[in-house]
Every structure is written in structure tokens, then in C-alpha cells.
């Protein structure tokens, strides 16, 4: 019998539409004004912190809608924007500088809906508001770190070759290597030139002072700067992704700068906490032969340096870096057999080899983990750039019990420290510190205006299309209008389901375009049905042939548009990518509603019946 769907196909259509509606519903609940509390530098947000914050807000007359403690972060929802600002000030004053307190917007989706996976669409920077940063990479620090690595390489290479040297140090020109005699200098120059093609060596001896100056070549300097920029871009992107900021924009600008946009972050303090955590670690051997009393007065050997311990006191470490965080490929917080927090570290192949070689010669000796962090000091350099403050703390000192390889653990941390350190190490260490040279905050009010204008454009466009279809195609036009409405609901539902999908202002334009494309499919089908009726076909045959013959045309047009959108998604960034995502989802849902959805309704009304006329 023509034009009768089997029961399973009707159930499938209803199920797909029901799922789309379910995931679109959370977008009706809006957002709550909230305050987010995150621990920093060894502190920890616990249930007692949550209780004290709730009591504090109650004492100040600030009504708390909901308080949630999840993954070491506290989110307190309040009634309005005024209470949000007041709550932030009160909490920040109470908790002190070991916690970051930031404004936020949290989805107001009911708990029962959240538990079933329902969540609203993520909005881009232009709709939700957020922060925009222009960051500059400290290339001088990147070059300095590379020079320190070269100094360590020169020391080990000259020792292996049994070439005696008097000292190696940095100076304004580069790296200076001193020797006791000209023969050692000549041997070292020949050997190092053969091993270091990226360095330019010059004999700068004066009288009895035998010295060799090593300077990085222009090509090598350019390579270092390019790698520093690219690694910092990757690290910042990973770090933002780890911390759950939806659809950030992280891209380069010029030779030394990075643009970062974070949708949904309401204040720059929280954003700086995310991006300014330029933490890394280094492993040094403890100088156990140094005199602690002499160290207190600042007298230590040239190869050692005094560092502060996080829990208090000082420790003397050798300057030579055994291993840096650059070789870390994985870091996970865990607990040892006595339920003490630790961080399990995984190294890459090169790092594992280096660590194995170093530790095998130092079994039974103490090794320190040095935590390094760069923060904005609030001051400016002479050139106007932000002056960064370097904080160095020894977070653990442990005796090497056996030869270590690519997997080992760091102990001596609190639970909060272990969580934070693992997150930062997973995201990677910045090869050089970054400073914020420009920052802009885009308020939610501007985003609300953009949403309102975009929705108005969509509503008027929809109204015109719905009216035209109803007048021109009558009963079939009504069916097309139902399918068009369901198509929009399904686009919103799918956008809400996909974790990486973000609605931007160009995305709204994509949704408006989808409205036109969705109704275009119905127009093609209905015109084919009219042609079949004019050719003398029966109603059932006209419906069957209309849907069957129009399918290939609709499919061809939509597939080519989908491929174009896919290319835009692959090569585009920011707004272009947001438009492409919405367009691809809209094409897929419009094909379903225009072909399968409307046919299901048409079959239910006219299918298998003796009908002489159609309302088309």
C-alpha cells in the first residue's frame, strides 16, 4: 500500500524529535549569577570552606540559591548581579590571597535535568561576554633558558671528551668558556664546533686568559623564538581546555604575541589565574656538602644556590638542572599506600633516558623538586611591558632509592597541591613566561543585545516563511511549518548535546540560513507533487513520486553545502568555525525534518486512503 510508514519508522521519527526537544529544554532556564572559589598555591577548597562561605553570606543577608562543591571548586549561586558583586567582595576578604574568587554565570538547569545529561548551549564571546587578552612571550627568558641548557651540554660534552676547562658562564654576549691553556682551548673549539652547528665559536683570549665565546646563530635564535611561541600557544590552549573554558580562541599575532579569548569568564582576575599560572618544575640535586650556616649569610659555592622550602626553611641546591618539566607527557594525582597525596609523572623517551642516567649515579642522595611560577608583579619595565615576578619554591626533597626511569612519583604535597600541580604539568610548561599587554572585558549586556537582535532576525524571518508556506501550500504548508519549527528545536538540541559546539553571532546567521534551506526542501517536494497531479497521477502516486523524485535534488544541494561548511570548519577559527558548526548541524536536521518528518505526517493523514484532492 502506497504512502504508509511501518510502525518502527514512525516511532523512530517521534523518538528523534523527542530527544531533540529534551536536550533543547535546558536553554529555557537561563543562567544564575554565581561566584566561583578556586584554591591556589597549596590551599584546598573543602566542605568546611563551603560551610564557612555559606554562613558568611547568610550573615551578610545574601541569599544563596545553591552551593556546589565539585572537583575542588566551589560555585555559589546568588539572586542577582548586585548580590553577586557583594558576595565576591565578602568571600575574597574572608578567604585571603590563597584563594581566587571570581564572578561567573552558571546554567540554571534543574538538578534532575542535569543528572540526565541536559545542559544549555555554550555561547561564544560575542553572545555571552568574556575576556580578550593580547599576551606577549618573553623571548629573552626563552633564550636564557636555552643558553642554560647549552651550558649544561658543554659541561657534559667536555667532560666526556676529557677536555679540562676552568669555568663556563653566561655574559652579555653569550656563553664564555674559560681554559687554563691554549691547547685545551684549541681542542675544545674543534670538538664543540663539530658537535654544535647552531653555535658560532670565537677565540676571545687576552694574554694568559684563554677563553672561547659561544654565540647562537641568527637561524638558531629565530628557531628558538618560533618554538617558544608555538609551544606557549599549545600549552595555553591545553591549559584552558583542562580548566573547562568553552570554545576558547588561542592564536598567534605576529612574531611574539598570542591572542586569547575566553567566553563566559566575567572578570579578568579569574582569566589571569588561568593563563598566568606559568608553573613548571625542575629537578636538582641537593648540595649536601654545603655549610647551612654559611648559606644563611649568602655564602655558597658558585655551583649552588639557596632556595626557600614551601613548608618553611631553606635548602641548598646545585644549579645544574637534572630535568625540566618540558619532558613530562603525563601527570596524574593519586595516593600512595598510606593514603598520602602524590603526583605520578610520565616522561617522554628522551626525558626517561636523561633521568635514568642521572639517578643511577646518585642513588642514596637527596633530590629536590623545584616549583617555578611567574606572576604579574603589577609593575612595568622601562619599555612599558609587564614586569614578571619569579617565584621559586622547593616543594619536596626525597632520597633517590633506586634508578628512576620514565615513570616516577612526586610526594610531600597536600591534596590540593597534587591536584593543581598535576593539572599544570598535564597541560605543559610554558617555555617562557608571558605578560598581558592588552585586556578587554566584553560584558554580558552586549552579548544580550546581540542575542536579542539575532533572535529578532530569526523570528521575523521565520514569520515570513511560515506565512508564505501556509498561504501558498495550505495544508501541506502547515505540515512544512511544523517540520520547520521542529528543525529549529532539533538544531538547538544537537548544539546543546555536542560538548564542543558553541553558538556565536555568526552561528545565529547559520540558523537563519538553515530556515531557508529547510523550507527549500519542502518547496521542491511540493512542486513535484503538483506536477504529478497535473500529469493526471492519483493522489497516492503523486505523493509517492513527489517525495521519491525530489530526494536526489535535495540530497545533492545539501551535501555540497555540507562539504563547504566542513571545509570552513577545518580551516576557519572563531566566528567562521561557529558559523560552520551551526550550518552543518542545520543541514543534517533539515534533511531529516523536510524529508522523513513531513512524510511521516503526510502518510499519517493521507497515506493509504482514497483521496481525490490534496490541500496543496
C-alpha angles and dihedrals in degrees: 000000000000123000100010118129116211115246094254092057093051090048090050092052092049092046093051092049091046091052090048091050092047094054092043093055096077089066089069094065099065124203138301125227105244144176119223123207120198127177121234137191101011100326122121134212107225139168089269089055089052092049093048092048091050092049091047093052092046090053089053092050095250111143114223114212094188137346119204130185112194133154092352094306128109120214117190117189119206136184104258147350094273092055089045093059092045092048091052093053093046095047094044092052091048101046099041130208097319090078133056113221115194140172116248144169114231126192111256092215112145116255094243090055092047090051089058092052098263117147135152125254117278111244125216128236093270093055106032100031123232141151134302122202134187106202129192123210116226098235091178090063091047090054092045092053090049090050090052089051090050091051090054090048092050091050094051094042094050091047091051090050089046092235110152118225132179098217147326123218145152122258136171092276099045133274122349120201116193126203135189095227141018094246093061090047093052092048092048093048093052093046098045093046089056092049102038113049091165094063130074113218123203130181106235097171118152116195108303093353104096111195139160121207117211118196127179114247119245091248091052092048090052090049092051092051093047092049091046091053095045094045092049091050090051092045095049091047091050092046094051090047091050090053093051104245106160119241100340120190112228115169140143126259116194124323101313110019138086129200116216125184120184115190117210097019104122103190133038093229093071092042091052089050089056096045102029095058091103091166124160136157135229129192118224133174115244113244095231092172094061120106109247092203092054090046091058089062091047097257110134133140120274092254096053139064137194118242134183120245117227093231091048137278130060138275131196115231132184112251094228110100113227095192138347131214090253089088095053113112099172140016127180130176113234143148131254126228090280093051092253117147118255140161119236110215128202120194132200120249095268093047092048091053093048093048093046093052093047098045096046089065094046105049110150094022126110120255125193131212109218116203113207124192133174119208136178105263093199090241132104131229122232090266091055096254121132114271109230122214115219115215118192123183133167105231098181142009117197135169115244103242098179143355108296126215136178094317126054141131137245115217136180095073134123118239092258092048091050091051094048096043092049091050094050094045092048090053090048136245121280107246088215133011120262129215127204109239097172134020133179130183117210108203124224089241091068089048090050090053091050091050092048093051092045093048091049090052090050094046094050092044091049092047093054093046093046092049093048093049092047094050097040101040101024111192094011088047089057089053090050090051092052090050091048092053091048089049092058091046090051092049089054090045094051092045088053093048097051110079095210098043115109128182114226132172090266086048089061087052087053090053091051089050089050089058090059093045093048094053090043089067092053091048090055092049095046094048090052090051089051091051091051091050091050089050089060099258119150119255093256093047092046092053092046095048093041094057094038098049096041093052096079093049093048092046093050093050094046096044093052091048090047091053090050090051090048091055090049089051092049098049102025131085135203113344094013091054091047091053092048094050093051092045094051093049091046093052092051094047094042092055089051096048097038096048110021100024099048092041089055091055093042091050091049092053104035106009118120093002132116100248123167100189137027128214093236 
